[in-house]
Amino acid sequence: MKNLKKKIKTIYWWALSFVARYYYGNPSRKLKVVGVTGTSGKTTTATLLYKISTELGYKTGLIGTVENIIVKEEEVAKMTTPDSLTLTKLFNKMSNAGCEYVFMEVSSHAIDQNRVRGINFVGGVFTNLSQDHFDYHKNFENYFQAKKKFFKMLSKKAFALSNIDDKYGEKMLEGIKARKFSYGFEKPEVRPMGISHRSDLWADFHGEIKKMDFDGLEMTFNDITIKTKLLGKFNAYNLLAIWSACSLLGFDMEKVNTILENIEPPRGRFEHFTSKSGVLVIVDYAHKPDALEKIFSAIKEVIGGKGKLISVFGCGGDRDPFKRPIMGKIGAVNSDIAIFTSDNPRSENPEKIIEQMKTSLSVDDLKKIKTIPNRREAILEAIKLVQKGDIILCAGKGHEDYQEIKGVKHHFDDMEEFKKAYAEL
């Protein structure tokens, strides 16, 4: 019955997409649309591509998790990739506003449900793939095939840009019509793609990290020096994808390099401040295993093991329950103290979600865990536990300014809570 409902829904979205395109005159064909897909990095990649394009003087649109923007006019996004009708209306508005480029996040749900079928993509970017959305896709193979389906949609004229360091990066480019390009930092002895134009590099766009600290990143992209305020190796991958896409779009790369030096990360992505007491507070949207692991790695890369690391995070209700024990383990292993709390419990009991997060923990892991279902109280507890030189990571909600409990959205902003609490100390 569930499979039948899913098929009916997929046919419905396909039909709606067709009718909407016909009614509005297929507006995406008047635009240069670049889609970004993958488990992590979609928002940063699409948003910064939008910012760069705008800085270069192009009229540009953005469709993403945080917001939709039509030539600097912002509106709050309700989902990562809207339904077919909403998408077509957005493209129509963007076309009427004179947009040339549109950068959009492309979710696996949207691909699987044919919500993006028929869009005139001039390029596609693959960031990475790790466990997520198993409540919908059921297993990794289905999840991968949904992402792969997007690249199969791309035309011969479009470019397909893939992170070749990811174990699924090469597979994304197999058997597709689009022009294939790769980016990465690793340089194994054997180049599996065999598509690089340079004998000393195995990817078309190759990066090397020269310096990484809380002042930012210094890297080389195809031997060009790039400096940026963004932090962590995961952002180095996002930036290399962005730089590569800009090159493929024919942007003025000298200007792109200058823009990257001053560009700020999207809100809620490794957003941080240092309190008057000398505690570094980091707020990040990481709400899936791979993203959480990457944010811990990024912190360790730039601090070199100094100070205690206290984490505050939870797992969303009515979403993939299989990732809960995985995320609990990641938090316990990488934190000096991990505070398990609520993160949009929705219709579920937050205490039961927290118990599921603890199911893979060892006796030693459990000694480092505190469980505080109330997220505000969890944040206050983290502040009590830290001293000068320590770090608090609050993960899961990032840019979100609400907690969804029993169908009701209550205002709640992690960064706002931390700054308010420290102001009252």
Long-range contacts (C-beta under 8 A, 24 or more apart in sequence): 9-113, 10-112, 10-113, 10-114, 13-83, 13-84, 13-113, 13-114, 13-115, 14-114, 14-117, 16-83, 16-84, 16-85, 17-84, 17-87, 17-88, 17-114, 17-115, 17-117, 17-118, 18-118, 20-84, 20-85, 20-87, 20-88, 20-89, 21-88, 21-118, 23-88, 24-88, 24-89, 24-91, 24-92, 25-92, 26-118, 26-120, 27-88, 27-91, 27-92, 27-94, 27-95, 28-88, 28-91, 28-102, 28-118, 28-119, 28-120, 29-120, 30-95, 31-61, 31-91, 31-94, 31-95, 31-99, 31-100, 31-101, 31-102, 31-120, 32-100, 32-101, 32-102, 32-122, 32-249, 33-91, 33-101, 33-102, 33-103, 33-104, 33-119, 33-120, 33-121, 33-122, 34-101, 34-102, 34-103, 34-104, 34-121, 34-122, 34-123, 34-124, 34-125, 34-245, 34-249, 35-104, 35-105, 35-106, 35-116, 35-119, 35-121, 35-123, 35-124, 35-125, 35-150, 36-103, 36-104, 36-105, 36-106, 36-124, 36-125, 36-127, 36-241, 37-105, 37-106, 37-107, 37-108, 37-111, 37-124, 37-125, 37-126, 37-127, 37-147, 37-150, 38-125, 38-126, 38-127, 38-128, 38-129, 38-147, 38-163, 39-127, 39-128, 39-129, 39-130, 39-131, 39-132, 39-288, 39-290, 39-291, 40-127, 40-128, 40-130, 40-234, 40-286, 40-288, 40-290, 40-291, 40-294, 41-127, 41-128, 41-234, 41-237, 41-238, 41-241, 42-80, 42-105, 42-106, 42-107, 42-127, 43-105, 43-266, 43-269, 43-285, 44-235, 44-238, 44-265, 44-266, 44-269, 45-125, 45-127, 45-238, 45-241, 45-242, 45-245, 46-103, 46-104, 46-105, 47-103, 47-266, 48-238, 48-239, 48-242, 48-263, 48-265, 48-266, 49-103, 49-242, 49-245, 49-246, 50-103, 51-259, 51-263, 52-242, 52-246, 52-251, 52-256, 52-259, 52-260, 52-263, 53-101, 53-103, 53-251, 55-255, 55-259, 56-251, 56-252, 56-255, 56-256, 56-259, 58-100, 58-101, 59-97, 59-98, 59-99, 59-100, 59-101, 60-99, 60-100, 60-101, 60-102, 60-103, 61-90, 61-91, 61-94, 61-97, 61-99, 61-101, 61-102, 61-103, 62-102, 62-103, 62-104, 63-87, 63-90, 63-102, 63-103, 63-104, 63-105, 64-103, 64-104, 64-105, 65-105, 65-399, 66-266, 66-267, 66-268, 66-399, 70-94, 70-97, 70-99, 71-97, 71-98, 71-99, 73-97, 79-107, 80-105, 80-107, 80-109, 80-110, 81-105, 81-106, 81-107, 81-109, 81-110, 81-115, 81-116, 82-115, 83-115, 84-114, 84-115, 87-115, 87-116, 87-119, 91-119, 101-249, 106-150, 108-133, 108-136, 108-137, 108-143, 108-146, 108-147, 109-133, 109-136, 109-146, 111-146, 111-147, 111-149, 111-150, 112-136, 112-137, 112-146, 112-149, 116-150, 116-153, 117-153, 121-153, 121-154, 121-155, 121-158, 122-157, 122-158, 122-159, 122-249, 123-154, 123-158, 123-159, 123-160, 123-161, 123-245, 123-248, 123-249, 124-150, 124-151, 124-154, 124-158, 124-159, 124-160, 124-161, 124-178, 125-161, 125-162, 125-241, 125-245, 126-151, 126-160, 126-161, 126-162, 126-163, 126-166, 126-168, 126-169, 126-172, 127-163, 127-166, 127-237, 127-238, 127-241, 128-163, 128-166, 128-168, 128-237, 128-290, 129-166, 129-167, 129-168, 130-288, 130-289, 130-290, 130-291, 131-288, 131-289, 131-290, 131-320, 131-322, 131-323, 131-326, 132-288, 132-289, 132-290, 132-320, 132-323, 133-320, 134-320, 134-322, 134-323, 135-319, 135-320, 135-321, 135-322, 136-320, 144-168, 144-171, 147-172, 148-172, 151-176, 151-178, 152-176, 152-177, 154-178, 159-248, 161-205, 161-241, 161-244, 161-245, 161-248, 163-237, 163-241, 164-192, 164-193, 164-202, 164-203, 165-237, 181-205, 181-244, 181-248, 183-207, 183-240, 183-241, 183-244, 184-240, 185-209, 185-236, 185-237, 185-240, 204-244, 205-240, 205-243, 205-244, 205-247, 207-236, 207-239, 207-240, 209-233, 209-236, 212-236, 212-301, 212-302, 213-302, 214-280, 214-302, 214-303, 224-253, 224-257, 226-257, 226-260, 227-260, 227-261, 228-260, 228-261, 228-263, 229-261, 229-262, 229-263, 229-264, 229-265, 230-263, 230-265, 230-270, 231-265, 231-270, 231-272, 231-298, 231-302, 232-270, 232-294, 232-295, 232-297, 232-298, 232-299, 232-301, 232-302, 233-294, 233-297, 233-298, 233-301, 234-294, 234-295, 234-297, 234-298, 235-265, 235-270, 235-298, 266-399, 267-398, 267-399, 268-397, 268-398, 268-399, 268-400, 268-414, 268-415, 269-398, 269-399, 270-295, 270-298, 271-398, 271-415, 273-415, 273-418, 273-419, 275-422, 276-422, 277-387, 277-388, 277-422, 277-425, 278-388, 278-389, 279-383, 279-386, 279-387, 279-388, 279-389, 279-390, 279-391, 279-392, 280-307, 280-390, 280-391, 280-392, 281-391, 281-392, 281-394, 281-418, 281-422, 282-391, 282-392, 282-393, 282-394, 283-394, 283-395, 283-397, 283-398, 283-414, 283-415, 283-418, 284-393, 284-394, 284-395, 284-398, 285-395, 285-396, 285-397, 285-398, 285-399, 285-400, 286-313, 286-395, 286-396, 286-398, 287-315, 287-316, 287-343, 287-395, 287-396, 287-397, 287-398, 288-323, 288-327, 289-323, 289-326, 289-327, 289-330, 292-327, 292-330, 292-331, 292-395, 293-330, 293-334, 295-393, 295-395, 296-330, 296-334, 296-335, 296-393, 299-391, 299-393, 300-334, 303-391, 306-389, 307-389, 307-390, 307-391, 308-336, 308-337, 308-385, 308-386, 308-387, 308-390, 308-391, 309-334, 309-335, 309-336, 309-390, 309-391, 309-393, 310-335, 310-336, 310-337, 310-338, 310-339, 310-382, 310-385, 310-386, 310-390, 310-391, 310-392, 310-393, 311-335, 311-337, 311-338, 311-339, 311-392, 311-393, 311-394, 311-395, 312-339, 312-341, 312-375, 312-378, 312-379, 312-382, 312-392, 312-393, 312-394, 312-395, 313-338, 313-339, 313-340, 313-341, 313-343, 313-393, 313-394, 313-395, 313-396, 314-340, 314-341, 314-342, 314-343, 314-345, 314-350, 314-353, 314-354, 314-357, 314-375, 314-396, 315-343, 315-353, 315-356, 315-357, 315-396, 316-343, 316-344, 316-345, 316-346, 316-396, 317-344, 317-345, 317-346, 317-347, 317-348, 317-350, 317-353, 317-404, 318-346, 318-347, 318-348, 319-346, 321-356, 324-353, 324-356, 324-357, 324-359, 325-356, 325-357, 325-358, 325-359, 325-360, 326-360, 327-357, 328-356, 328-357, 328-358, 328-359, 328-360, 328-361, 329-360, 329-361, 329-365, 331-357, 332-361, 332-365, 332-366, 332-368, 332-369, 333-365, 335-368, 335-393, 336-368, 337-368, 337-369, 337-370, 337-382, 337-385, 338-368, 338-369, 338-370, 339-369, 339-370, 339-371, 339-372, 339-378, 339-381, 339-382, 340-369, 340-370, 340-371, 340-372, 341-371, 341-372, 341-373, 341-374, 341-375, 341-378, 342-373, 342-374, 342-375, 342-378, 342-403, 342-405, 343-375, 343-396, 343-397, 343-403, 344-397, 344-400, 344-402, 344-403, 344-404, 344-405, 345-403, 345-404, 345-405, 346-404, 346-405, 346-406, 346-407, 347-406, 347-407, 375-403, 375-412, 375-414, 375-417, 376-412, 376-417, 379-414, 379-417, 379-418, 379-421, 380-421, 383-418, 383-421, 383-422, 383-425, 392-418, 394-418
